[in-house]
Amino acid sequence: MKIGKYAFNSLEQAEDKIRGLGTSIDDDGNVYPTHNHTIVKLGYIALNNAQEDEDTILSDEYHIDALWQDLEADEDGDIKHPYGWATYSVKVEGKGVHGFFGIDYQENKI
């Protein structure tokens, strides 16, 4: 498993990328994922540690964290982002604003 952190231009762009991982529709018209990755929508995250809401500076990019399962290695044995995701990948120090179940981001980043 690998962890990726991403910043998209908008919520709509992020949702398009998530849908591109695979979805299906049940008999009641509900859309559900057909992939086994865990996607967390963080939204427009705070860029500072403001004490008051009015002092908070929000990112102009929509952030997502992904816990990737069963990605295939390339011919060199390297694990790559799913197609089209690498462009939106961001590197963070520490674990960032979100973590997965105590899994160390730095040791498992993609």
C-alpha positions as CSV (number, residue, x, y, z in Angstrom):
1,M,0.0,0.0,0.0
2,K,1.1,3.5,-0.8
3,I,-0.1,7.0,0.3
4,G,-0.5,9.9,-2.1
5,K,-1.4,13.5,-1.4
6,Y,-2.9,15.6,-4.2
7,A,-4.0,19.2,-4.9
8,F,-6.5,19.7,-7.7
9,N,-7.7,23.0,-9.3
10,S,-11.3,22.4,-8.0
11,L,-13.6,20.0,-6.3
12,E,-15.1,19.1,-9.7
13,Q,-11.7,18.1,-11.1
14,A,-10.9,16.0,-8.0
15,E,-14.3,14.2,-8.3
16,D,-13.6,13.5,-12.0
17,K,-10.3,11.9,-11.1
18,I,-11.9,9.8,-8.4
19,R,-14.7,8.6,-10.7
20,G,-12.0,7.8,-13.2
21,L,-10.7,5.1,-10.8
22,G,-13.8,3.1,-11.5
23,T,-17.4,3.3,-10.4
24,S,-20.7,1.5,-11.0
25,I,-24.3,2.2,-10.4
26,D,-26.6,-0.1,-8.3
27,D,-30.3,-0.8,-9.0
28,D,-31.3,2.2,-6.9
29,G,-29.1,4.6,-9.0
30,N,-26.5,5.0,-6.3
31,V,-22.9,5.4,-7.6
32,Y,-20.3,3.4,-5.8
33,P,-16.5,2.8,-6.3
34,T,-15.3,-0.4,-8.0
35,H,-11.7,0.1,-6.8
36,N,-10.3,-0.8,-3.4
37,H,-8.4,2.4,-2.8
38,T,-9.3,4.7,0.2
39,I,-9.9,8.3,-0.9
40,V,-10.3,11.1,1.6
41,K,-11.5,14.5,0.4
42,L,-9.8,17.1,2.6
43,G,-11.1,20.1,0.7
44,Y,-9.6,23.6,0.7
45,I,-7.2,23.1,3.6
46,A,-6.0,25.8,6.0
47,L,-2.5,27.0,5.2
48,N,-1.9,28.6,8.5
49,N,-2.6,27.9,12.2
50,A,-4.9,30.8,12.8
51,Q,-6.5,31.2,16.2
52,E,-9.7,32.8,14.7
53,D,-11.7,31.7,11.7
54,E,-11.5,35.1,10.1
55,D,-7.7,34.8,10.1
56,T,-7.6,31.4,8.4
57,I,-6.0,31.4,5.0
58,L,-7.4,28.6,2.8
59,S,-5.7,26.9,-0.1
60,D,-7.1,27.7,-3.5
61,E,-6.6,24.1,-4.5
62,Y,-8.8,21.1,-3.5
63,H,-6.9,18.5,-1.5
64,I,-7.3,14.7,-1.5
65,D,-5.4,12.0,0.3
66,A,-5.3,8.5,-1.2
67,L,-4.4,5.2,0.3
68,W,-3.5,3.1,-2.8
69,Q,-4.0,-0.6,-2.7
70,D,-2.5,-3.2,-5.1
71,L,-0.8,-0.8,-7.5
72,E,1.4,-2.6,-9.9
73,A,5.1,-2.0,-10.1
74,D,6.7,-0.9,-13.3
75,E,9.6,-2.8,-15.0
76,D,12.1,-1.2,-12.5
77,G,10.0,-2.3,-9.5
78,D,8.8,1.3,-8.8
79,I,5.2,1.9,-7.8
80,K,3.7,4.8,-9.8
81,H,0.6,6.9,-9.3
82,P,-2.5,5.8,-11.2
83,Y,-2.7,7.3,-14.7
84,G,-3.1,11.1,-14.6
85,W,-2.7,11.5,-10.8
86,A,1.1,12.3,-10.7
87,T,0.5,15.8,-12.1
88,Y,-1.5,16.7,-9.0
89,S,0.8,15.0,-6.4
90,V,2.2,17.2,-3.6
91,K,5.0,16.5,-1.2
92,V,4.5,17.5,2.4
93,E,6.7,17.4,5.5
94,G,5.6,15.2,8.3
95,K,2.2,13.6,7.7
96,G,0.4,16.7,6.5
97,V,-3.1,17.6,7.8
98,H,-4.4,14.0,7.6
99,G,-3.1,10.5,8.2
100,F,-4.3,7.0,7.6
101,F,-4.7,4.7,10.6
102,G,-1.3,5.6,12.0
103,I,0.5,4.5,8.8
104,D,3.6,6.6,8.4
105,Y,3.2,8.8,5.3
106,Q,7.0,9.4,4.8
107,E,7.7,5.7,4.8
108,N,4.8,4.9,2.5
109,K,4.5,7.8,0.2
110,I,4.2,7.2,-3.5
